[in-house]
Amino acid sequence: MATTRVNGRDLVLFIDGIDRSDETTSVALNYGTRQTFGDMRGTKPKRLDMTIAQELAAASLYRIAIAGDPDPLTGLLKPLGNAAASATQPHYTFNVTPGGISGDTFMGGEAAEDPSEALTADVQWLISDWTEVTA
C-alpha cells in the first residue's frame, strides 16, 4: 500500500529540471506576508523557503542565490518522492523567482570536524503559477 503521509525523508525538489535534494537541508512552502483581503483568502503558497548548502559549483542553488538574477525558474516538488504523479500521490509545479540570500549569513558558518558537513545559507524565493499535478 502506497503511503500518502509526507515525511522528512522522501521529499524531492527539482529547480530548473535538476534534482536539488543534495543541496537542501530544509524546504518549506509558505504563504509569506499577507497584506490584502485577497491574500488572506489565498490557499496557494507564495514563498519557497530553503536552507541550502554553500556550494560553489556553477549551477548550484547557492550560486543562483548569490548571483541575484531575477529571472524565474521552474520548480517541481514531489512530497512523497514518487516517480509518477497520481491522485493520491500528487506532484506540484510552480515558477520561482530567486531572491538572493535572505538570512544573516551570506557565506561562512560554524566549524565542524566532519568535512562532509556543509555550511548553509537561508533563502526565501517567490512562487507563482502553483499547480497540483495528479497524472
C-alpha positions as a Markdown table, in Angstrom:
| # | Residue | x | y | z |
|---|---|---|---|---|
| 1 | Met | 0.0 | 0.0 | 0.0 |
| 2 | Ala | 1.4 | 3.4 | -1.0 |
| 3 | Thr | 1.8 | 6.0 | 1.7 |
| 4 | Thr | 0.3 | 9.5 | 1.5 |
| 5 | Arg | 2.0 | 10.9 | 4.6 |
| 6 | Val | 4.7 | 13.4 | 3.9 |
| 7 | Asn | 7.8 | 12.7 | 6.0 |
| 8 | Gly | 11.2 | 14.3 | 6.5 |
| 9 | Arg | 13.0 | 11.9 | 4.2 |
| 10 | Asp | 11.2 | 11.4 | 0.9 |
| 11 | Leu | 10.5 | 15.0 | -0.4 |
| 12 | Val | 12.3 | 15.7 | -3.7 |
| 13 | Leu | 12.7 | 19.2 | -5.1 |
| 14 | Phe | 13.6 | 20.0 | -8.7 |
| 15 | Ile | 14.6 | 23.5 | -9.7 |
| 16 | Asp | 15.2 | 24.2 | -13.4 |
| 17 | Gly | 15.0 | 20.5 | -14.1 |
| 18 | Ile | 17.7 | 19.5 | -11.7 |
| 19 | Asp | 17.1 | 17.4 | -8.5 |
| 20 | Arg | 18.3 | 19.7 | -5.7 |
| 21 | Ser | 17.8 | 17.2 | -2.9 |
| 22 | Asp | 21.5 | 17.0 | -2.1 |
| 23 | Glu | 21.7 | 20.9 | -1.9 |
| 24 | Thr | 18.9 | 21.5 | 0.5 |
| 25 | Thr | 18.6 | 20.7 | 4.2 |
| 26 | Ser | 15.2 | 22.4 | 4.6 |
| 27 | Val | 12.4 | 23.1 | 2.2 |
| 28 | Ala | 9.2 | 24.8 | 3.1 |
| 29 | Leu | 6.4 | 26.3 | 1.1 |
| 30 | Asn | 4.8 | 29.3 | 2.9 |
| 31 | Tyr | 2.2 | 31.9 | 2.4 |
| 32 | Gly | 4.5 | 34.8 | 3.1 |
| 33 | Thr | 3.2 | 38.2 | 4.1 |
| 34 | Arg | -0.5 | 38.6 | 3.7 |
| 35 | Gln | -1.3 | 42.2 | 3.1 |
| 36 | Thr | -4.7 | 42.2 | 1.4 |
| 37 | Phe | -8.0 | 40.6 | 2.0 |
| 38 | Gly | -7.4 | 38.6 | -1.2 |
| 39 | Asp | -4.1 | 37.4 | 0.2 |
| 40 | Met | -5.9 | 36.2 | 3.4 |
| 41 | Arg | -8.3 | 34.1 | 1.3 |
| 42 | Gly | -5.5 | 32.7 | -0.8 |
| 43 | Thr | -4.8 | 28.9 | -0.5 |
| 44 | Lys | -1.7 | 28.7 | -2.6 |
| 45 | Pro | 1.9 | 29.2 | -1.2 |
| 46 | Lys | 3.7 | 32.3 | -2.3 |
| 47 | Arg | 7.2 | 31.6 | -1.0 |
| 48 | Leu | 9.7 | 28.8 | -1.2 |
| 49 | Asp | 11.9 | 28.9 | 2.0 |
| 50 | Met | 15.0 | 26.8 | 1.8 |
| 51 | Thr | 18.2 | 26.2 | 3.7 |
| 52 | Ile | 20.8 | 25.4 | 1.0 |
| 53 | Ala | 24.4 | 24.2 | 1.1 |
| 54 | Gln | 27.0 | 26.8 | 0.3 |
| 55 | Glu | 28.1 | 25.0 | -2.9 |
| 56 | Leu | 30.3 | 26.9 | -5.3 |
| 57 | Ala | 29.6 | 24.8 | -8.4 |
| 58 | Ala | 28.5 | 27.0 | -11.3 |
| 59 | Ala | 24.8 | 25.8 | -11.4 |
| 60 | Ser | 24.2 | 25.3 | -7.7 |
| 61 | Leu | 21.3 | 26.8 | -5.8 |
| 62 | Tyr | 23.8 | 28.8 | -3.8 |
| 63 | Arg | 25.4 | 30.3 | -6.9 |
| 64 | Ile | 22.0 | 31.1 | -8.3 |
| 65 | Ala | 21.1 | 32.8 | -5.0 |
| 66 | Ile | 24.2 | 35.0 | -4.7 |
| 67 | Ala | 24.1 | 35.9 | -8.4 |
| 68 | Gly | 20.9 | 37.9 | -7.8 |
| 69 | Asp | 19.4 | 37.0 | -11.3 |
| 70 | Pro | 15.7 | 37.8 | -11.0 |
| 71 | Asp | 14.6 | 35.5 | -13.9 |
| 72 | Pro | 12.0 | 32.9 | -12.9 |
| 73 | Leu | 13.0 | 29.2 | -12.7 |
| 74 | Thr | 10.7 | 26.2 | -13.0 |
| 75 | Gly | 10.1 | 24.1 | -9.9 |
| 76 | Leu | 8.7 | 20.6 | -9.2 |
| 77 | Leu | 8.0 | 19.4 | -5.8 |
| 78 | Lys | 7.5 | 15.7 | -5.1 |
| 79 | Pro | 6.4 | 15.5 | -1.5 |
| 80 | Leu | 6.4 | 11.7 | -1.4 |
| 81 | Gly | 9.4 | 11.2 | -3.8 |
| 82 | Asn | 7.3 | 9.1 | -6.1 |
| 83 | Ala | 8.4 | 9.0 | -9.8 |
| 84 | Ala | 4.9 | 9.5 | -11.3 |
| 85 | Ala | 2.2 | 11.8 | -10.0 |
| 86 | Ser | -1.2 | 10.3 | -9.2 |
| 87 | Ala | -4.4 | 11.4 | -7.5 |
| 88 | Thr | -3.2 | 10.0 | -4.1 |
| 89 | Gln | 0.5 | 11.0 | -4.6 |
| 90 | Pro | 0.5 | 14.3 | -6.4 |
| 91 | His | 3.4 | 16.4 | -7.5 |
| 92 | Tyr | 3.3 | 20.3 | -7.6 |
| 93 | Thr | 4.8 | 22.5 | -10.3 |
| 94 | Phe | 5.5 | 26.2 | -10.0 |
| 95 | Asn | 7.7 | 29.0 | -11.1 |
| 96 | Val | 10.1 | 30.5 | -8.5 |
| 97 | Thr | 11.9 | 33.8 | -8.7 |
| 98 | Pro | 15.3 | 33.7 | -6.9 |
| 99 | Gly | 15.7 | 36.5 | -4.3 |
| 100 | Gly | 19.2 | 36.2 | -3.1 |
| 101 | Ile | 20.2 | 35.2 | 0.4 |
| 102 | Ser | 17.6 | 36.1 | 3.0 |
| 103 | Gly | 19.2 | 35.1 | 6.3 |
| 104 | Asp | 22.0 | 36.9 | 8.1 |
| 105 | Thr | 24.7 | 34.5 | 6.8 |
| 106 | Phe | 25.9 | 35.2 | 3.2 |
| 107 | Met | 28.9 | 32.9 | 3.4 |
| 108 | Gly | 30.7 | 31.0 | 6.2 |
| 109 | Gly | 29.4 | 29.5 | 9.4 |
| 110 | Glu | 30.4 | 27.2 | 12.3 |
| 111 | Ala | 33.4 | 24.9 | 12.3 |
| 112 | Ala | 32.7 | 21.1 | 12.1 |
| 113 | Glu | 35.0 | 18.1 | 12.5 |
| 114 | Asp | 33.1 | 16.3 | 9.8 |
| 115 | Pro | 34.3 | 17.6 | 6.4 |
| 116 | Ser | 31.1 | 16.4 | 4.7 |
| 117 | Glu | 29.0 | 18.8 | 6.8 |
| 118 | Ala | 28.3 | 21.7 | 4.5 |
| 119 | Leu | 27.8 | 25.3 | 5.7 |
| 120 | Thr | 24.4 | 26.6 | 4.7 |
| 121 | Ala | 22.5 | 29.8 | 3.9 |
| 122 | Asp | 18.8 | 30.6 | 4.0 |
| 123 | Val | 16.8 | 31.8 | 1.0 |
| 124 | Gln | 13.2 | 32.9 | 0.5 |
| 125 | Trp | 12.1 | 32.9 | -3.1 |
| 126 | Leu | 8.8 | 34.0 | -4.5 |
| 127 | Ile | 6.4 | 31.4 | -6.1 |
| 128 | Ser | 3.9 | 31.8 | -8.9 |
| 129 | Asp | 1.8 | 29.6 | -11.1 |
| 130 | Trp | 1.4 | 26.8 | -8.4 |
| 131 | Thr | -0.3 | 23.7 | -9.9 |
| 132 | Glu | -1.2 | 20.3 | -8.5 |
| 133 | Val | -0.3 | 17.5 | -10.9 |
| 134 | Thr | -2.2 | 14.2 | -10.5 |
| 135 | Ala | -1.4 | 12.4 | -13.7 |
